[in-house]
Amino acid sequence: GKRRMVGGQEDMIVDVALDLLAARKEQRS
């Protein structure tokens, strides 16, 4: 995802979580 420090750490944590979910989906398929 896009690492922007606009919303602080919370947005970054959510972004990392989404990246991890996307990586899991890519591995399964």
PAKOLBA-947140 format. One record per atom (N, C-alpha, C): residue in one letter; x, y, z; atom name. Coordinates in Angstrom, 1 decimal. Layout:
<atom><r>A</r><X>X</X><Y>Y</Y><Z>Z</Z><a>CA</a></atom>
...
//
This chain:
<atom><r>G</r><X>0.8</X><Y>-1.2</Y><Z>0.0</Z><a>N</a></atom>
<atom><r>G</r><X>0.0</X><Y>0.0</Y><Z>0.0</Z><a>CA</a></atom>
<atom><r>G</r><X>0.8</X><Y>1.2</Y><Z>0.0</Z><a>C</a></atom>
<atom><r>K</r><X>0.2</X><Y>2.4</Y><Z>0.1</Z><a>N</a></atom>
<atom><r>K</r><X>0.9</X><Y>3.7</Y><Z>0.1</Z><a>CA</a></atom>
<atom><r>K</r><X>1.2</X><Y>4.1</Y><Z>1.5</Z><a>C</a></atom>
<atom><r>R</r><X>2.5</X><Y>4.2</Y><Z>1.8</Z><a>N</a></atom>
<atom><r>R</r><X>2.9</X><Y>4.6</Y><Z>3.1</Z><a>CA</a></atom>
<atom><r>R</r><X>2.9</X><Y>6.1</Y><Z>3.3</Z><a>C</a></atom>
<atom><r>R</r><X>1.7</X><Y>6.6</Y><Z>3.7</Z><a>N</a></atom>
<atom><r>R</r><X>1.6</X><Y>8.1</Y><Z>3.9</Z><a>CA</a></atom>
<atom><r>R</r><X>1.4</X><Y>8.3</Y><Z>5.4</Z><a>C</a></atom>
<atom><r>M</r><X>2.1</X><Y>9.2</Y><Z>6.0</Z><a>N</a></atom>
<atom><r>M</r><X>2.0</X><Y>9.5</Y><Z>7.4</Z><a>CA</a></atom>
<atom><r>M</r><X>1.0</X><Y>10.6</Y><Z>7.6</Z><a>C</a></atom>
<atom><r>V</r><X>-0.2</X><Y>10.6</Y><Z>6.9</Z><a>N</a></atom>
<atom><r>V</r><X>-1.2</X><Y>11.6</Y><Z>7.0</Z><a>CA</a></atom>
<atom><r>V</r><X>-2.1</X><Y>11.4</Y><Z>8.3</Z><a>C</a></atom>
<atom><r>G</r><X>-2.5</X><Y>10.1</Y><Z>8.5</Z><a>N</a></atom>
<atom><r>G</r><X>-3.4</X><Y>9.8</Y><Z>9.6</Z><a>CA</a></atom>
<atom><r>G</r><X>-2.6</X><Y>9.3</Y><Z>10.8</Z><a>C</a></atom>
<atom><r>G</r><X>-1.3</X><Y>9.3</Y><Z>10.8</Z><a>N</a></atom>
<atom><r>G</r><X>-0.5</X><Y>8.8</Y><Z>11.9</Z><a>CA</a></atom>
<atom><r>G</r><X>-0.3</X><Y>7.3</Y><Z>11.8</Z><a>C</a></atom>
<atom><r>Q</r><X>0.1</X><Y>6.7</Y><Z>12.9</Z><a>N</a></atom>
<atom><r>Q</r><X>0.4</X><Y>5.3</Y><Z>13.0</Z><a>CA</a></atom>
<atom><r>Q</r><X>-0.8</X><Y>4.4</Y><Z>12.7</Z><a>C</a></atom>
<atom><r>E</r><X>-2.0</X><Y>4.8</Y><Z>13.1</Z><a>N</a></atom>
<atom><r>E</r><X>-3.1</X><Y>4.0</Y><Z>12.9</Z><a>CA</a></atom>
<atom><r>E</r><X>-3.3</X><Y>3.7</Y><Z>11.4</Z><a>C</a></atom>
<atom><r>D</r><X>-3.2</X><Y>4.6</Y><Z>10.6</Z><a>N</a></atom>
<atom><r>D</r><X>-3.4</X><Y>4.4</Y><Z>9.1</Z><a>CA</a></atom>
<atom><r>D</r><X>-2.3</X><Y>3.5</Y><Z>8.6</Z><a>C</a></atom>
<atom><r>M</r><X>-1.1</X><Y>3.6</Y><Z>9.1</Z><a>N</a></atom>
<atom><r>M</r><X>0.0</X><Y>2.8</Y><Z>8.7</Z><a>CA</a></atom>
<atom><r>M</r><X>-0.2</X><Y>1.3</Y><Z>9.1</Z><a>C</a></atom>
<atom><r>I</r><X>-0.7</X><Y>1.2</Y><Z>10.3</Z><a>N</a></atom>
<atom><r>I</r><X>-1.0</X><Y>-0.2</Y><Z>10.8</Z><a>CA</a></atom>
<atom><r>I</r><X>-2.1</X><Y>-0.9</Y><Z>10.0</Z><a>C</a></atom>
<atom><r>V</r><X>-3.1</X><Y>-0.1</Y><Z>9.7</Z><a>N</a></atom>
<atom><r>V</r><X>-4.2</X><Y>-0.6</Y><Z>8.8</Z><a>CA</a></atom>
<atom><r>V</r><X>-3.7</X><Y>-1.0</Y><Z>7.4</Z><a>C</a></atom>
<atom><r>D</r><X>-2.8</X><Y>-0.1</Y><Z>6.9</Z><a>N</a></atom>
<atom><r>D</r><X>-2.2</X><Y>-0.3</Y><Z>5.6</Z><a>CA</a></atom>
<atom><r>D</r><X>-1.4</X><Y>-1.6</Y><Z>5.6</Z><a>C</a></atom>
<atom><r>V</r><X>-0.6</X><Y>-1.8</Y><Z>6.6</Z><a>N</a></atom>
<atom><r>V</r><X>0.2</X><Y>-3.0</Y><Z>6.7</Z><a>CA</a></atom>
<atom><r>V</r><X>-0.7</X><Y>-4.2</Y><Z>6.8</Z><a>C</a></atom>
<atom><r>A</r><X>-1.8</X><Y>-4.1</Y><Z>7.6</Z><a>N</a></atom>
<atom><r>A</r><X>-2.7</X><Y>-5.3</Y><Z>7.7</Z><a>CA</a></atom>
<atom><r>A</r><X>-3.3</X><Y>-5.6</Y><Z>6.4</Z><a>C</a></atom>
<atom><r>L</r><X>-3.7</X><Y>-4.6</Y><Z>5.6</Z><a>N</a></atom>
<atom><r>L</r><X>-4.3</X><Y>-4.9</Y><Z>4.3</Z><a>CA</a></atom>
<atom><r>L</r><X>-3.2</X><Y>-5.5</Y><Z>3.4</Z><a>C</a></atom>
<atom><r>D</r><X>-2.0</X><Y>-5.1</Y><Z>3.5</Z><a>N</a></atom>
<atom><r>D</r><X>-0.9</X><Y>-5.7</Y><Z>2.7</Z><a>CA</a></atom>
<atom><r>D</r><X>-0.7</X><Y>-7.2</Y><Z>3.0</Z><a>C</a></atom>
<atom><r>L</r><X>-0.8</X><Y>-7.5</Y><Z>4.3</Z><a>N</a></atom>
<atom><r>L</r><X>-0.6</X><Y>-8.9</Y><Z>4.8</Z><a>CA</a></atom>
<atom><r>L</r><X>-1.8</X><Y>-9.7</Y><Z>4.2</Z><a>C</a></atom>
<atom><r>L</r><X>-3.0</X><Y>-9.2</Y><Z>4.3</Z><a>N</a></atom>
<atom><r>L</r><X>-4.2</X><Y>-9.9</Y><Z>3.8</Z><a>CA</a></atom>
<atom><r>L</r><X>-4.0</X><Y>-10.1</Y><Z>2.3</Z><a>C</a></atom>
<atom><r>A</r><X>-3.6</X><Y>-9.1</Y><Z>1.6</Z><a>N</a></atom>
<atom><r>A</r><X>-3.4</X><Y>-9.3</Y><Z>0.1</Z><a>CA</a></atom>
<atom><r>A</r><X>-2.3</X><Y>-10.3</Y><Z>-0.2</Z><a>C</a></atom>
<atom><r>A</r><X>-1.3</X><Y>-10.4</Y><Z>0.6</Z><a>N</a></atom>
<atom><r>A</r><X>-0.2</X><Y>-11.3</Y><Z>0.4</Z><a>CA</a></atom>
<atom><r>A</r><X>-0.8</X><Y>-12.8</Y><Z>0.6</Z><a>C</a></atom>
<atom><r>R</r><X>-1.6</X><Y>-12.9</Y><Z>1.6</Z><a>N</a></atom>
<atom><r>R</r><X>-2.2</X><Y>-14.2</Y><Z>1.9</Z><a>CA</a></atom>
<atom><r>R</r><X>-3.0</X><Y>-14.7</Y><Z>0.7</Z><a>C</a></atom>
<atom><r>K</r><X>-3.8</X><Y>-13.8</Y><Z>0.2</Z><a>N</a></atom>
<atom><r>K</r><X>-4.7</X><Y>-14.1</Y><Z>-0.9</Z><a>CA</a></atom>
<atom><r>K</r><X>-3.9</X><Y>-14.5</Y><Z>-2.1</Z><a>C</a></atom>
<atom><r>E</r><X>-2.8</X><Y>-13.8</Y><Z>-2.3</Z><a>N</a></atom>
<atom><r>E</r><X>-1.9</X><Y>-14.1</Y><Z>-3.5</Z><a>CA</a></atom>
<atom><r>E</r><X>-1.3</X><Y>-15.5</Y><Z>-3.3</Z><a>C</a></atom>
<atom><r>Q</r><X>-0.9</X><Y>-15.9</Y><Z>-2.1</Z><a>N</a></atom>
<atom><r>Q</r><X>-0.3</X><Y>-17.2</Y><Z>-1.9</Z><a>CA</a></atom>
<atom><r>Q</r><X>-1.3</X><Y>-18.3</Y><Z>-2.1</Z><a>C</a></atom>
<atom><r>R</r><X>-2.6</X><Y>-18.1</Y><Z>-1.6</Z><a>N</a></atom>
<atom><r>R</r><X>-3.6</X><Y>-19.1</Y><Z>-1.8</Z><a>CA</a></atom>
<atom><r>R</r><X>-3.9</X><Y>-19.4</Y><Z>-3.3</Z><a>C</a></atom>
<atom><r>S</r><X>-4.0</X><Y>-18.3</Y><Z>-4.0</Z><a>N</a></atom>
<atom><r>S</r><X>-4.4</X><Y>-18.4</Y><Z>-5.5</Z><a>CA</a></atom>
<atom><r>S</r><X>-3.1</X><Y>-18.7</Y><Z>-6.2</Z><a>C</a></atom>
//
